[in-house]
Amino acid sequence: MVDKPHFLPTTPRGMWYRSTALIRLREMTGEPDIIPAHRLDRATAGVLVFVRDRRCRGKYQMLFQNRQVHKEYECLSPAKPLKQPRFGTVKPLNPPSVFPLLRSSRILKHRGILQACEERGSVNAKTIVDLATEQPLEQTQGGYRKYSLRPLTGKTHQLRVHMNSMGIPIKYDNLYPSLRDDAKDDFGKPLALVARSLSFIDPVSKKEQHFISRIPLSLT
């Protein structure tokens, strides 16, 4: 497991080769067979699992493909009432409380377009959204609050699209609600989204594994 920082791609793509989590890890360990079991967006930081033994690659990759991994993310988004999304549904899971809620919609990512979009049609993306457990409901800082996100599916930019569609886009998101054509990465303003934890039953040892990211995401 590695704790991937913001702005670092998981694997080589386009202009990034050596400055990727995969190549850096291979060079650090001298193990050219290392491969990721899953991926995180370049803008997202947090827990990332790699496999060292090529004989076990399929077992770990199938855990993620078959949704047998419990994933939790944290983000900073505006502390304000939710708006009704244009597409899909918002269903409180503990009414009359707003949170936790289940956000469901159809998300599509078209080749050559940076943003994913929501459309009418059968649901293919589901996210449980809640307030972070360690903060009281009224705790905010600069108009932002910490949220806990649990994706039940794995569509491209799913968490960013779902939060934006409810009127609470993730802080410092340069794609949603609108595309910012920044010439350079602003390392002082990383996307306020961290893959905070992963849990699963190890397919080899059969023991429960639980990994937690130490990358800070603080309101202060």
Backbone as a chain_set.jsonl record, in Angstrom:
{"seq": "MVDKPHFLPTTPRGMWYRSTALIRLREMTGEPDIIPAHRLDRATAGVLVFVRDRRCRGKYQMLFQNRQVHKEYECLSPAKPLKQPRFGTVKPLNPPSVFPLLRSSRILKHRGILQACEERGSVNAKTIVDLATEQPLEQTQGGYRKYSLRPLTGKTHQLRVHMNSMGIPIKYDNLYPSLRDDAKDDFGKPLALVARSLSFIDPVSKKEQHFISRIPLSLT", "coords": {"N": [[0.836, -1.181, 0.0], [0.493, 2.254, -0.764], [0.578, 5.751, 0.022], [-0.74, 7.861, -1.901], [0.156, 11.05, -3.123], [-1.53, 14.188, -3.926], [-1.844, 15.22, -7.363], [-0.167, 13.321, -8.509], [-0.042, 10.903, -10.975], [-1.446, 7.564, -11.187], [-0.522, 5.576, -12.985], [1.693, 5.477, -15.917], [0.895, 7.872, -18.413], [0.177, 9.777, -21.227], [1.864, 12.761, -20.865], [3.085, 12.006, -18.558], [5.402, 9.851, -17.092], [7.827, 8.83, -15.584], [7.171, 10.351, -13.362], [5.055, 9.09, -11.837], [3.008, 7.084, -9.676], [3.365, 4.327, -9.995], [5.824, 3.939, -11.514], [7.664, 5.269, -9.878], [7.513, 3.672, -7.583], [8.412, 1.197, -8.553], [11.061, 1.876, -9.197], [12.049, 2.618, -6.68], [11.915, 0.226, -5.234], [13.132, -1.622, -6.84], [11.724, -3.561, -8.138], [10.408, -4.658, -10.907], [8.012, -5.882, -11.552], [5.875, -4.96, -10.121], [2.5, -3.87, -9.878], [-0.474, -1.861, -10.086], [-3.405, -2.587, -8.152], [-5.7, -1.245, -8.474], [-6.908, 2.055, -9.371], [-6.353, 5.589, -8.819], [-7.596, 8.86, -9.517], [-5.442, 11.385, -10.916], [-5.709, 13.812, -9.592], [-6.667, 13.103, -7.131], [-5.83, 12.186, -3.814], [-4.444, 9.64, -1.584], [-5.124, 6.27, -0.304], [-3.627, 3.617, -2.031], [-3.411, 0.541, -3.57], [-0.903, -1.806, -4.385], [0.364, -4.663, -6.187], [2.832, -7.065, -5.651], [3.611, -9.643, -6.421], [3.384, -11.258, -9.397], [1.911, -13.539, -9.808], [-0.255, -13.279, -8.221], [-1.728, -11.168, -9.096], [-4.244, -11.161, -10.488], [-6.061, -12.034, -8.523], [-6.179, -9.938, -6.631], [-6.897, -7.761, -8.221], [-9.406, -8.567, -9.062], [-10.85, -8.346, -6.72], [-11.385, -5.615, -6.574], [-12.722, -5.201, -8.991], [-14.991, -6.735, -8.586], [-16.317, -5.415, -6.602], [-15.651, -5.958, -3.928], [-14.345, -4.584, -2.046], [-14.247, -2.343, 0.6], [-14.575, 1.018, 0.393], [-13.718, 4.264, 1.499], [-13.962, 7.736, 1.248], [-12.869, 11.114, 1.876], [-13.9, 14.51, 1.789], [-13.818, 18.096, 1.26], [-16.456, 20.257, 1.109], [-18.969, 22.753, 0.27], [-20.864, 23.996, 3.058], [-23.973, 23.927, 2.983], [-27.519, 24.04, 2.128], [-28.705, 21.278, 0.16], [-29.158, 21.12, -3.39], [-31.682, 20.159, -5.774], [-30.76, 17.621, -7.922], [-30.38, 17.625, -11.523], [-30.596, 15.226, -12.886], [-31.274, 11.814, -11.948], [-31.47, 10.616, -8.488], [-31.857, 11.63, -5.021], [-31.69, 10.155, -2.008], [-32.548, 10.16, 1.297], [-31.151, 8.192, 3.878], [-31.746, 7.899, 6.479], [-34.265, 9.141, 7.302], [-36.014, 11.715, 9.197], [-33.566, 12.987, 8.775], [-31.132, 14.628, 6.743], [-28.664, 13.542, 6.081], [-27.19, 10.275, 6.517], [-27.13, 9.979, 2.887], [-28.249, 8.543, -0.217], [-26.956, 8.937, -3.305], [-27.895, 8.639, -6.587], [-27.41, 8.054, -10.061], [-27.021, 8.298, -13.665], [-23.94, 8.18, -15.112], [-21.77, 9.27, -17.617], [-18.753, 9.142, -19.51], [-17.27, 10.683, -22.09], [-15.053, 10.063, -24.761], [-12.288, 12.212, -25.265], [-13.411, 14.389, -24.008], [-13.056, 16.27, -21.117], [-14.678, 16.466, -18.833], [-16.967, 14.38, -17.071], [-20.43, 13.46, -17.453], [-23.877, 13.676, -16.384], [-26.771, 11.87, -17.357], [-30.098, 11.153, -18.586], [-31.548, 7.942, -17.965], [-30.811, 4.446, -17.251], [-29.601, 3.782, -13.984], [-26.159, 3.916, -13.191], [-24.337, 4.667, -11.355], [-23.652, 5.023, -7.955], [-23.527, 6.602, -4.801], [-22.867, 6.838, -1.361], [-23.368, 9.471, 0.769], [-22.247, 11.284, 3.541], [-21.962, 13.154, 6.625], [-18.742, 13.803, 7.959], [-17.715, 11.715, 10.59], [-16.331, 12.645, 12.825], [-16.939, 15.29, 13.249], [-19.175, 17.767, 14.516], [-22.521, 18.591, 13.423], [-22.782, 21.353, 13.078], [-20.227, 22.275, 12.663], [-18.109, 24.143, 10.752], [-15.826, 25.699, 8.434], [-14.846, 28.565, 7.007], [-17.067, 28.39, 5.396], [-17.078, 25.784, 4.537], [-17.42, 22.204, 4.903], [-16.582, 18.974, 6.229], [-17.037, 15.991, 4.482], [-18.029, 12.537, 4.297], [-17.561, 10.015, 1.941], [-18.834, 7.24, 0.247], [-18.315, 5.283, -2.368], [-20.401, 3.181, -4.233], [-20.215, 2.216, -6.678], [-18.005, 2.481, -9.551], [-17.561, 4.71, -11.442], [-15.984, 7.011, -13.739], [-14.769, 9.961, -12.27], [-16.843, 9.954, -10.462], [-17.432, 10.713, -7.696], [-16.867, 13.436, -7.695], [-18.631, 14.39, -9.637], [-21.129, 13.685, -8.501], [-21.164, 15.144, -6.065], [-21.015, 17.759, -7.045], [-23.395, 17.901, -8.528], [-25.315, 18.111, -6.586], [-25.029, 20.637, -5.732], [-22.89, 21.122, -4.075], [-19.997, 21.293, -4.748], [-16.705, 19.803, -4.704], [-14.065, 21.267, -2.902], [-11.688, 23.307, -4.555], [-11.919, 22.011, -6.995], [-11.083, 21.674, -10.304], [-12.544, 20.961, -12.489], [-15.294, 20.668, -12.08], [-17.847, 22.801, -10.881], [-17.333, 23.965, -13.382], [-15.022, 24.003, -16.117], [-11.727, 24.823, -15.547], [-9.208, 26.39, -17.207], [-6.371, 26.011, -16.402], [-2.987, 26.907, -16.658], [-0.911, 25.758, -15.23], [-0.45, 23.327, -12.616], [-1.804, 24.131, -9.467], [-0.177, 23.821, -6.731], [-0.687, 24.652, -4.213], [-3.353, 24.506, -3.898], [-4.718, 21.851, -3.831], [-7.081, 19.406, -5.048], [-9.648, 18.901, -2.782], [-9.959, 16.131, -1.853], [-9.666, 12.917, -0.604], [-8.757, 9.542, -0.704], [-9.595, 7.881, 1.874], [-9.698, 5.389, 3.293], [-9.332, 1.799, 2.948], [-10.744, -1.428, 2.97], [-10.635, -4.97, 3.055], [-10.986, -8.548, 2.539], [-8.144, -10.376, 2.484], [-7.221, -12.076, -0.434], [-5.278, -14.025, -0.473], [-4.062, -14.511, 2.115], [-6.391, -14.645, 3.561], [-7.036, -12.999, 5.609], [-8.393, -10.089, 7.256], [-7.807, -6.944, 5.854], [-6.892, -3.58, 6.434], [-6.462, -0.334, 5.514], [-5.324, 2.982, 6.021], [-5.25, 6.323, 4.984], [-2.835, 8.878, 5.628], [-2.789, 11.409, 4.741], [-3.469, 14.769, 5.235], [-6.628, 16.437, 5.662], [-7.9, 19.07, 6.466], [-10.136, 21.295, 8.162], [-9.141, 23.512, 9.338]], "CA": [[0.0, 0.0, 0.0], [1.161, 3.544, -0.74], [-0.28, 6.899, 0.277], [-0.457, 8.68, -3.074], [-0.134, 12.477, -2.97], [-2.242, 14.858, -5.005], [-1.139, 15.582, -8.602], [0.665, 12.227, -9.005], [-0.839, 9.868, -11.632], [-1.202, 6.195, -10.739], [0.272, 4.874, -14.002], [2.112, 6.342, -17.037], [-0.139, 8.272, -19.37], [0.439, 11.064, -21.831], [3.133, 13.423, -20.561], [3.642, 11.502, -17.3], [5.948, 8.497, -17.089], [8.558, 8.595, -14.338], [6.452, 10.997, -12.27], [3.82, 8.354, -11.555], [3.169, 6.221, -8.498], [3.86, 3.011, -10.403], [7.239, 3.972, -11.885], [8.444, 5.622, -8.688], [7.565, 2.511, -6.688], [9.293, 0.204, -9.172], [12.445, 2.336, -9.072], [12.419, 2.594, -5.262], [12.027, -1.143, -4.729], [13.863, -2.469, -7.769], [10.844, -4.667, -8.497], [9.717, -4.23, -12.121], [6.73, -6.568, -11.752], [4.82, -4.324, -9.33], [1.405, -3.339, -10.684], [-1.572, -1.443, -9.209], [-4.621, -3.396, -8.118], [-6.776, -0.326, -8.856], [-6.358, 3.363, -9.716], [-6.929, 6.843, -8.343], [-7.366, 9.997, -10.395], [-4.244, 12.165, -10.608], [-6.029, 14.899, -8.664], [-7.093, 12.546, -5.849], [-4.776, 11.601, -2.985], [-4.91, 8.631, -0.645], [-4.711, 4.87, -0.262], [-3.505, 2.966, -3.332], [-2.873, -0.799, -3.345], [-0.115, -2.404, -5.456], [0.635, -6.09, -6.046], [4.238, -7.345, -5.948], [3.765, -10.975, -7.008], [2.561, -11.322, -10.596], [1.025, -14.693, -9.726], [-1.433, -12.91, -7.419], [-2.339, -9.955, -9.642], [-5.653, -11.336, -10.811], [-6.867, -12.178, -7.313], [-6.396, -8.632, -6.016], [-7.632, -6.919, -9.156], [-10.801, -9.007, -9.074], [-11.502, -7.794, -5.531], [-11.886, -4.28, -6.906], [-13.69, -5.324, -10.078], [-16.215, -7.359, -8.075], [-16.853, -4.576, -5.523], [-15.464, -6.63, -2.646], [-13.492, -3.694, -1.251], [-14.964, -1.228, 1.236], [-13.818, 2.25, 0.172], [-14.25, 5.495, 2.062], [-13.249, 8.956, 0.884], [-13.235, 12.336, 2.575], [-13.742, 15.713, 0.98], [-14.314, 19.367, 1.778], [-17.433, 20.849, 0.211], [-19.737, 23.802, 0.949], [-21.843, 23.663, 4.099], [-25.201, 24.634, 2.626], [-28.573, 23.105, 1.724], [-28.517, 20.623, -1.121], [-30.109, 21.431, -4.454], [-32.192, 18.973, -6.454], [-30.016, 17.373, -9.158], [-31.146, 17.579, -12.763], [-30.828, 13.821, -13.218], [-31.06, 10.889, -10.843], [-32.211, 10.789, -7.24], [-31.198, 11.8, -3.725], [-32.56, 9.449, -1.076], [-32.067, 10.08, 2.677], [-31.139, 6.828, 4.391], [-32.208, 7.942, 7.87], [-35.177, 10.297, 7.373], [-36.002, 12.942, 8.394], [-32.234, 13.564, 8.623], [-30.661, 14.725, 5.361], [-27.54, 12.618, 5.934], [-26.571, 9.941, 5.231], [-28.031, 9.906, 1.75], [-27.8, 7.767, -1.367], [-27.044, 9.682, -4.569], [-27.898, 7.686, -7.7], [-27.613, 8.671, -11.368], [-26.313, 7.699, -14.788], [-22.775, 8.986, -15.446], [-21.059, 8.861, -18.825], [-17.515, 9.871, -19.817], [-17.052, 10.559, -23.523], [-13.662, 10.213, -25.18], [-11.903, 13.531, -25.73], [-14.032, 15.424, -23.177], [-12.472, 16.144, -19.781], [-15.712, 16.299, -17.829], [-18.018, 13.378, -17.18], [-21.739, 14.113, -17.382], [-25.03, 12.875, -16.002], [-27.812, 11.83, -18.378], [-31.248, 10.304, -18.286], [-31.333, 6.545, -18.289], [-30.63, 3.523, -16.136], [-28.566, 4.181, -13.016], [-24.906, 3.148, -13.193], [-23.436, 5.255, -10.364], [-24.277, 5.221, -6.647], [-22.608, 7.066, -3.763], [-23.417, 7.207, -0.052], [-22.771, 10.724, 1.243], [-22.553, 11.526, 4.949], [-21.061, 14.084, 7.284], [-17.637, 13.119, 8.62], [-18.183, 11.336, 11.921], [-15.653, 13.311, 13.933], [-17.323, 16.684, 13.356], [-20.592, 18.016, 14.746], [-23.236, 19.117, 12.262], [-22.615, 22.799, 12.92], [-18.818, 22.642, 12.503], [-17.694, 24.542, 9.419], [-14.687, 26.612, 8.404], [-14.841, 29.271, 5.738], [-18.194, 27.958, 4.58], [-16.896, 24.398, 4.105], [-17.626, 21.137, 5.879], [-15.989, 17.707, 5.816], [-18.002, 14.952, 4.162], [-17.561, 11.177, 4.079], [-18.145, 9.504, 0.708], [-18.617, 5.817, 0.009], [-18.799, 4.912, -3.697], [-20.873, 1.816, -4.396], [-19.835, 1.891, -8.054], [-16.705, 3.087, -9.841], [-17.532, 5.467, -12.682], [-14.993, 8.083, -13.807], [-15.114, 11.228, -11.615], [-18.146, 9.776, -9.836], [-17.628, 11.494, -6.48], [-16.847, 14.851, -8.053], [-19.88, 14.662, -10.356], [-22.259, 13.593, -7.585], [-21.157, 16.276, -5.136], [-21.33, 18.97, -7.807], [-24.793, 17.891, -8.958], [-26.148, 18.495, -5.442], [-24.731, 22.02, -5.389], [-21.808, 21.206, -3.087], [-18.792, 20.777, -5.412], [-15.534, 19.632, -3.853], [-13.195, 22.45, -2.883], [-10.556, 23.37, -5.494], [-12.131, 21.157, -8.165], [-10.879, 22.474, -11.511], [-13.392, 20.439, -13.565], [-16.708, 20.798, -11.749], [-18.901, 22.79, -11.904], [-16.896, 24.46, -14.685], [-13.643, 23.686, -16.455], [-10.77, 25.919, -15.435], [-8.088, 26.116, -18.107], [-5.165, 26.467, -15.72], [-1.763, 26.561, -17.371], [-0.08, 24.93, -14.373], [-1.067, 22.861, -11.382], [-1.628, 24.986, -8.294], [0.101, 22.87, -5.657], [-1.213, 25.192, -2.963], [-4.79, 24.284, -3.869], [-5.066, 20.518, -4.356], [-8.468, 18.962, -4.901], [-9.863, 18.501, -1.381], [-10.53, 14.782, -1.894], [-8.689, 11.909, -0.201], [-9.199, 8.16, -0.501], [-9.171, 7.795, 3.27], [-9.474, 4.034, 3.801], [-9.705, 0.612, 2.178], [-10.826, -2.657, 3.765], [-11.011, -6.146, 2.281], [-10.448, -9.83, 2.981], [-7.03, -10.698, 1.603], [-7.513, -13.329, -1.147], [-4.21, -15.003, -0.266], [-3.958, -14.871, 3.536], [-7.757, -14.753, 4.074], [-7.159, -12.114, 6.761], [-8.934, -8.772, 6.949], [-6.826, -5.877, 5.68], [-7.483, -2.245, 6.573], [-5.44, 0.684, 5.286], [-5.823, 4.348, 6.246], [-4.376, 7.388, 4.492], [-2.441, 9.901, 6.592], [-2.775, 12.719, 4.087], [-4.407, 15.607, 5.973], [-7.701, 17.164, 5.014], [-8.329, 19.771, 7.666], [-10.908, 22.519, 8.013], [-8.432, 24.633, 9.94]], "C": [[0.881, 1.243, 0.0], [0.118, 4.617, -0.476], [0.012, 7.92, -0.815], [-0.77, 10.152, -2.823], [-0.99, 13.007, -4.114], [-1.285, 15.13, -6.172], [-0.264, 14.46, -9.17], [-0.222, 11.175, -9.671], [-0.505, 8.482, -11.072], [-0.252, 5.479, -11.69], [0.676, 5.834, -15.119], [0.977, 6.612, -18.013], [0.213, 9.641, -19.918], [1.818, 11.593, -21.483], [3.792, 12.89, -19.292], [4.139, 10.08, -17.459], [6.668, 8.235, -15.764], [7.839, 9.216, -13.146], [5.068, 10.381, -12.118], [4.071, 7.44, -10.367], [3.779, 4.881, -8.873], [5.359, 3.03, -10.686], [8.117, 4.341, -10.697], [8.592, 4.425, -7.761], [8.464, 1.429, -7.255], [10.76, 0.597, -9.014], [12.919, 2.279, -7.623], [12.692, 1.185, -4.767], [12.897, -2.029, -5.612], [13.057, -3.675, -8.209], [9.998, -4.265, -9.708], [8.355, -4.878, -12.351], [5.58, -5.951, -10.947], [3.772, -3.718, -10.257], [0.272, -2.911, -9.747], [-2.755, -2.393, -9.281], [-5.836, -2.573, -8.524], [-6.127, 1.024, -9.134], [-7.071, 4.482, -8.976], [-6.669, 7.914, -9.396], [-6.096, 10.739, -9.971], [-4.521, 13.223, -9.551], [-6.366, 14.406, -7.262], [-5.92, 11.921, -5.109], [-5.349, 10.428, -2.188], [-4.418, 7.219, -0.897], [-4.757, 4.244, -1.654], [-2.789, 1.633, -3.122], [-2.143, -1.297, -4.587], [0.138, -3.873, -5.143], [2.07, -6.363, -6.483], [4.443, -8.655, -6.698], [2.833, -11.096, -8.21], [1.587, -12.495, -10.575], [-0.275, -14.366, -8.982], [-2.193, -11.715, -7.986], [-3.849, -10.094, -9.819], [-6.542, -11.388, -9.587], [-7.183, -10.826, -6.693], [-7.182, -7.703, -6.936], [-9.109, -7.293, -9.205], [-11.558, -8.531, -7.836], [-12.138, -6.449, -5.856], [-12.942, -4.359, -8.008], [-15.027, -5.872, -9.588], [-16.818, -6.614, -6.894], [-16.767, -5.267, -4.167], [-14.544, -5.84, -1.718], [-14.35, -2.563, -0.697], [-14.09, 0.023, 1.121], [-14.508, 3.416, 0.854], [-13.339, 6.656, 1.696], [-13.681, 10.077, 1.812], [-13.039, 13.511, 1.634], [-14.192, 16.929, 1.764], [-15.232, 19.956, 0.722], [-18.247, 21.893, 0.974], [-20.729, 23.261, 1.966], [-23.099, 24.479, 3.818], [-26.252, 23.62, 2.212], [-28.311, 22.525, 0.335], [-29.539, 21.133, -2.137], [-30.55, 20.127, -5.115], [-31.422, 18.765, -7.753], [-30.94, 17.329, -10.372], [-31.518, 16.152, -13.129], [-30.604, 12.963, -11.981], [-31.844, 11.258, -9.6], [-31.278, 11.036, -6.063], [-32.133, 11.211, -2.686], [-31.943, 9.432, 0.323], [-32.178, 8.655, 3.2], [-31.598, 6.741, 5.841], [-33.15, 9.13, 8.05], [-35.738, 10.463, 8.781], [-34.628, 13.594, 8.248], [-31.826, 13.572, 7.157], [-29.567, 13.698, 5.097], [-27.686, 11.457, 6.904], [-27.609, 9.856, 4.126], [-27.394, 9.047, 0.656], [-28.038, 8.602, -2.621], [-26.893, 8.685, -5.714], [-28.146, 8.413, -9.012], [-26.903, 7.847, -12.441], [-25.192, 8.647, -15.204], [-22.085, 8.406, -16.67], [-19.828, 9.731, -19.019], [-17.191, 9.614, -21.285], [-15.589, 10.841, -23.866], [-13.406, 11.634, -25.703], [-12.507, 14.682, -24.951], [-13.577, 15.225, -21.741], [-13.52, 15.861, -18.712], [-16.594, 15.092, -18.12], [-19.357, 14.097, -17.027], [-22.796, 13.126, -16.926], [-26.098, 12.986, -17.084], [-28.995, 11.016, -17.879], [-30.925, 8.861, -18.667], [-31.113, 5.707, -17.05], [-29.441, 3.936, -15.277], [-27.338, 3.297, -13.154], [-23.909, 3.673, -12.169], [-24.189, 5.539, -9.074], [-23.212, 5.6, -5.618], [-23.376, 7.34, -2.483], [-22.646, 8.416, 0.455], [-23.211, 10.96, 2.679], [-21.649, 12.644, 5.454], [-19.96, 13.282, 7.955], [-17.984, 12.904, 10.086], [-17.554, 12.131, 13.046], [-16.057, 14.764, 14.099], [-18.807, 16.817, 13.649], [-21.209, 18.684, 13.529], [-22.932, 20.583, 12.014], [-21.174, 23.216, 12.647], [-18.492, 22.918, 11.04], [-16.5, 25.473, 9.534], [-14.669, 27.26, 7.029], [-15.955, 28.836, 4.814], [-18.1, 26.527, 4.096], [-17.074, 23.432, 5.268], [-16.979, 19.867, 5.335], [-17.083, 16.659, 5.63], [-17.296, 13.601, 4.0], [-18.3, 10.612, 2.871], [-17.82, 8.019, 0.556], [-19.167, 5.458, -1.367], [-19.214, 3.445, -3.737], [-20.614, 1.305, -5.806], [-18.548, 2.658, -8.359], [-16.633, 3.803, -11.17], [-16.503, 6.603, -12.603], [-15.541, 9.371, -13.196], [-16.432, 11.152, -10.837], [-18.378, 10.675, -8.626], [-17.706, 12.984, -6.785], [-18.145, 15.252, -8.752], [-21.068, 14.662, -9.401], [-22.3, 14.757, -6.606], [-21.535, 17.571, -5.861], [-22.808, 19.033, -8.17], [-25.75, 18.263, -7.834], [-25.856, 19.912, -4.968], [-23.655, 22.196, -4.343], [-20.513, 20.635, -3.705], [-17.603, 20.74, -4.471], [-14.598, 20.833, -4.003], [-11.983, 22.27, -3.809], [-10.697, 22.395, -6.661], [-12.021, 22.016, -9.424], [-11.683, 21.968, -12.711], [-14.875, 20.684, -13.327], [-16.894, 21.882, -10.69], [-18.462, 23.278, -13.289], [-15.411, 24.181, -14.869], [-12.783, 24.933, -16.34], [-9.543, 25.563, -16.255], [-6.804, 26.667, -17.489], [-3.929, 26.009, -16.475], [-0.897, 25.598, -16.561], [-0.887, 24.451, -13.176], [-0.794, 23.853, -10.269], [-1.446, 24.065, -7.092], [-0.355, 23.374, -4.293], [-2.706, 24.981, -2.823], [-5.14, 22.926, -4.48], [-6.542, 20.231, -4.173], [-8.662, 18.399, -3.496], [-10.597, 17.166, -1.316], [-9.436, 13.769, -1.604], [-9.367, 10.547, -0.082], [-8.715, 7.754, 0.888], [-8.897, 6.374, 3.729], [-9.95, 2.97, 2.817], [-9.734, -0.586, 3.122], [-11.25, -3.8, 2.854], [-10.436, -7.398, 2.932], [-9.37, -10.226, 1.987], [-7.276, -12.043, 0.912], [-6.457, -14.403, -0.971], [-4.164, -15.47, 1.186], [-5.303, -15.134, 4.189], [-7.968, -13.912, 5.333], [-7.719, -10.765, 6.324], [-7.805, -7.742, 6.89], [-7.537, -4.526, 5.762], [-6.368, -1.22, 6.475], [-6.06, 2.069, 5.398], [-4.795, 5.35, 5.741], [-4.08, 8.388, 5.599], [-2.412, 11.296, 5.983], [-3.841, 13.596, 4.731], [-5.455, 16.245, 5.079], [-8.427, 17.902, 6.137], [-9.13, 21.028, 7.338], [-10.168, 23.742, 8.528], [-7.177, 24.986, 9.162]], "O": [[1.901, 1.283, 0.688], [-1.073, 4.42, -0.719], [0.91, 8.75, -0.669], [-1.862, 10.471, -2.354], [-1.149, 12.349, -5.142], [-0.075, 15.251, -5.983], [0.331, 14.643, -10.232], [-1.08, 10.6, -9.002], [0.588, 8.262, -10.55], [0.71, 4.848, -11.254], [0.071, 6.896, -15.262], [0.214, 5.721, -18.384], [0.513, 10.562, -19.157], [2.826, 10.948, -21.771], [4.92, 13.267, -18.972], [3.4, 9.202, -17.904], [6.164, 7.495, -14.919], [7.888, 8.674, -12.042], [4.048, 11.058, -12.253], [5.211, 7.068, -10.087], [4.621, 4.357, -8.144], [6.093, 2.206, -10.14], [9.201, 3.782, -10.531], [9.67, 4.188, -7.215], [9.211, 0.801, -6.506], [11.605, -0.252, -8.729], [14.07, 1.928, -7.365], [13.602, 0.973, -3.966], [13.352, -3.083, -5.168], [13.622, -4.694, -8.606], [8.975, -3.599, -9.548], [7.621, -4.468, -13.25], [4.434, -6.38, -11.081], [4.104, -3.131, -11.287], [0.074, -3.541, -8.708], [-3.066, -2.937, -10.34], [-6.878, -3.127, -8.876], [-4.899, 1.12, -9.132], [-8.224, 4.35, -8.564], [-5.65, 7.882, -10.086], [-5.723, 10.717, -8.798], [-3.668, 13.502, -8.709], [-6.357, 15.185, -6.309], [-5.112, 11.209, -5.704], [-6.563, 10.24, -2.119], [-3.435, 6.999, -1.604], [-5.763, 4.321, -2.36], [-1.693, 1.595, -2.564], [-2.671, -1.231, -5.698], [0.129, -4.279, -3.981], [2.481, -5.941, -7.564], [5.352, -8.764, -7.521], [1.613, -11.043, -8.051], [0.555, -12.456, -11.244], [-1.266, -15.086, -9.1], [-3.198, -11.295, -7.413], [-4.624, -9.255, -9.36], [-7.651, -10.853, -9.597], [-8.315, -10.582, -6.276], [-8.035, -6.944, -6.476], [-9.965, -6.425, -9.371], [-12.772, -8.334, -7.891], [-13.274, -6.173, -5.469], [-13.949, -3.653, -7.953], [-16.078, -5.512, -10.118], [-17.735, -7.122, -6.247], [-17.688, -5.178, -3.356], [-14.034, -6.37, -0.731], [-15.087, -1.91, -1.435], [-12.997, 0.078, 1.686], [-15.731, 3.546, 0.797], [-12.116, 6.574, 1.815], [-14.728, 9.999, 2.453], [-12.137, 13.514, 0.795], [-14.857, 16.815, 2.794], [-14.831, 20.133, -0.428], [-18.217, 21.913, 2.204], [-21.348, 22.215, 1.766], [-23.271, 25.578, 4.346], [-25.924, 22.459, 1.968], [-27.769, 23.195, -0.544], [-30.647, 21.527, -1.774], [-29.86, 19.112, -5.02], [-31.427, 19.648, -8.61], [-32.129, 17.031, -10.255], [-32.616, 15.893, -13.622], [-29.848, 13.331, -11.082], [-32.751, 12.089, -9.637], [-30.093, 10.705, -6.096], [-33.245, 11.705, -2.496], [-30.928, 8.769, 0.535], [-33.191, 7.989, 2.985], [-31.813, 5.65, 6.37], [-32.878, 10.025, 8.851], [-35.924, 9.475, 9.491], [-34.53, 14.665, 7.648], [-32.134, 12.64, 6.414], [-29.534, 13.064, 4.043], [-28.239, 11.621, 7.991], [-28.801, 9.686, 4.381], [-26.178, 8.856, 0.614], [-29.177, 8.931, -2.955], [-25.891, 7.975, -5.802], [-29.0, 9.297, -9.076], [-26.27, 6.832, -12.149], [-25.453, 9.782, -15.602], [-21.847, 7.201, -16.75], [-19.857, 10.926, -18.725], [-16.88, 8.49, -21.68], [-14.976, 11.756, -23.316], [-14.196, 12.18, -26.474], [-12.162, 15.838, -25.196], [-13.7, 14.126, -21.201], [-13.267, 15.093, -17.783], [-16.926, 14.816, -19.273], [-19.405, 15.22, -16.526], [-22.641, 11.912, -17.058], [-26.306, 14.055, -17.657], [-28.905, 10.291, -16.889], [-30.133, 8.603, -19.573], [-31.217, 6.202, -15.928], [-28.412, 4.382, -15.784], [-27.453, 2.073, -13.226], [-22.774, 3.201, -12.104], [-25.225, 6.203, -9.08], [-22.138, 5.001, -5.568], [-24.417, 7.996, -2.508], [-21.42, 8.385, 0.556], [-24.394, 10.852, 3.002], [-20.688, 13.029, 4.787], [-20.214, 12.192, 8.468], [-18.49, 13.81, 10.747], [-18.156, 12.284, 14.108], [-15.563, 15.426, 15.013], [-19.617, 16.071, 13.099], [-20.506, 19.271, 12.706], [-22.834, 21.011, 10.864], [-20.916, 24.399, 12.421], [-18.588, 22.028, 10.195], [-16.201, 25.977, 10.617], [-14.497, 26.585, 6.014], [-15.817, 28.901, 3.592], [-18.949, 26.085, 3.321], [-16.906, 23.783, 6.435], [-16.844, 19.704, 4.123], [-17.935, 16.465, 6.496], [-16.127, 13.534, 3.619], [-19.524, 10.715, 2.784], [-16.673, 7.602, 0.716], [-20.382, 5.339, -1.519], [-18.455, 2.571, -3.319], [-20.774, 0.119, -6.091], [-18.057, 3.404, -7.512], [-15.729, 3.533, -11.96], [-16.196, 7.092, -11.516], [-16.63, 9.822, -13.55], [-17.063, 12.178, -10.585], [-19.416, 11.331, -8.537], [-18.517, 13.704, -6.202], [-18.693, 16.323, -8.491], [-21.924, 15.543, -9.479], [-23.373, 15.302, -6.345], [-22.296, 18.381, -5.332], [-23.41, 20.105, -8.123], [-26.876, 18.685, -8.096], [-26.364, 20.344, -3.934], [-23.506, 23.279, -3.778], [-19.998, 19.618, -3.241], [-17.505, 21.55, -3.549], [-14.382, 21.337, -5.105], [-11.348, 21.216, -3.831], [-9.695, 21.996, -7.254], [-12.775, 22.973, -9.594], [-11.529, 22.478, -13.821], [-15.63, 20.885, -14.278], [-16.172, 21.888, -9.693], [-19.157, 23.025, -14.273], [-14.647, 24.13, -13.905], [-13.069, 25.962, -16.953], [-8.91, 24.535, -16.014], [-6.229, 27.642, -17.972], [-3.838, 24.851, -16.884], [-0.231, 24.729, -17.124], [-1.869, 25.075, -12.775], [0.321, 24.358, -10.141], [-2.418, 23.587, -6.507], [-0.403, 22.61, -3.329], [-3.275, 25.239, -1.762], [-5.784, 22.861, -5.527], [-7.178, 20.75, -3.255], [-7.917, 17.515, -3.071], [-11.709, 17.079, -0.794], [-8.402, 13.755, -2.271], [-10.412, 10.413, 0.555], [-7.57, 7.336, 1.059], [-7.952, 6.156, 4.487], [-10.829, 3.198, 1.986], [-8.855, -0.739, 3.97], [-12.111, -3.631, 1.99], [-9.528, -7.327, 3.761], [-9.639, -10.392, 0.797], [-7.514, -13.045, 1.586], [-6.702, -15.568, -1.282], [-4.219, -16.669, 1.462], [-5.371, -15.767, 5.243], [-8.96, -14.089, 6.041], [-7.546, -10.349, 5.179], [-6.956, -7.686, 7.779], [-8.634, -4.352, 5.231], [-5.43, -1.241, 7.272], [-7.176, 2.303, 4.934], [-3.606, 5.233, 6.038], [-4.95, 8.711, 6.407], [-2.044, 12.259, 6.655], [-5.008, 13.207, 4.772], [-5.209, 16.55, 3.912], [-9.425, 17.426, 6.679], [-8.842, 21.731, 6.37], [-10.521, 24.874, 8.199], [-6.458, 25.913, 9.536]]}, "num_chains": 1, "name": "protein.A"}
